[in-house]
Amino acid sequence: MNPRIESLEKMLGGPRDGALLRFSLGNEYLKEGNAAEAGKCFQAAVDRDKNYSAAWKALGKARSETGDHQGALDAYEQGIAVAEARGDIQAAKEMTVFARRLKIALAERSISIS
């Protein structure tokens, strides 16, 4: 196992467990190519801090990588609202682009299925 993941997992449930720890662990799982586990960590991060725009963005990415495109779109849309409310303009712009791409892909998929 990745020593960084192992180290972060040892802190789960302890005094340092919080949104940042879950976000950091999710990023490590993404680096390893484990988007499903990363998604769980990012979800745990936003559960702990609903205003964590970077975690919403990462959750959208992880969900997209697992094929949960609607879940990714939902995460991006929530993240856009959070980022705009916090004045995090760059994150809002990035998630808007990702959400737009997903909407197009979802629309094309529903047209081709019909």
N, C-alpha and C positions, 0 to 999 in steps of 0.2 A: 504494500500500500504506500501511496505517496506520503512522505513524512510530514509534509505541510498539512495535508488533510487529517492525518492522524493527530497532529498537534492541536488543530482547531477542534476536532471532535472531542478531545479530552476536556475542553473548556465548556462544552455543552452542559447546561444544567447548573453551572457554577455561577459565581458572582459576576463574571464578565460576559455571561450569555445575554445576548441582545441582538438588535437588528444588525449592527455592524458585524458581529461575529457570524451570524447566519449569512449575511451578504458575502463576506470574505470566503466562507466555506463554499457557498454556491459558485463563486468565481473559480475556485480551485477545481470543483467538479466539472465546470464548463471546460476548463483547460484540458482536463483528462478525457473530454468527449462524453461525459456522462450527464447529458442534458436533463434526463428524468430526475436524477438525484439533485442536480443544481436547481431545478424548478421547485422542488420541495423546500430547499433552503431559502430561495428567494421569496417563496410564499410565506415562510415562517418570518422572514425579515419584514415584509409589509404587514403581516399580522401584528408584529410588535411595534411597528412605526408606519402608520398609514401615509405619512408625509415624506417617505423616503423615495424620492423620484428615481434615483439611480437603481434602486431595487425593483421598482416597477418596470423600468426599461429592461433590466436583466431578466426579470420574470417573463416578459414578452419574448425575449430572445430564446430563452430556454424552452418555453412552450412551443414556439415556432419550430425549433430544432427537433422537437419530439413529434411534430406533425399536428399539434393541437392549435390550428390556425385561428379558430374562433376564440379560444382561450388566450392566445397571444394578442389578438386584437382587443379583447376586453382589458387585458393588462396594460397595453399601450394607451388605451383611451382613459383608463383610470390614472395612469402615470402622467398623461398630458394635463389632465385637470389639476393634479397635485403640483406638477412643475409650474404651470401657469400661476397658480395661487401663491406659490413661493417665490415667483420671479425668476425661476430657473429657465430662462428663455432657450438656452442651447439644448437642454434635455428635452424641452417641449418640442422644439423644431425637429430634433432627431426622431423622437417617437412619432411625430406627425408623419414624417416621411415613411417610417416603417409601417405605420397603420394604413397609410394610403396604398402602399404596395400590397399589403395583405388584403385590403378591400378589393383591389383589382383582381388579385389572384383568386379570391373567393368568388367573385362575380363571374370570372371566366370559367371556373370549375362548375358553377351551377348552370351556366349556359351550355357547357359541353356535355353535362350529364343529362340535361333535358332532352 
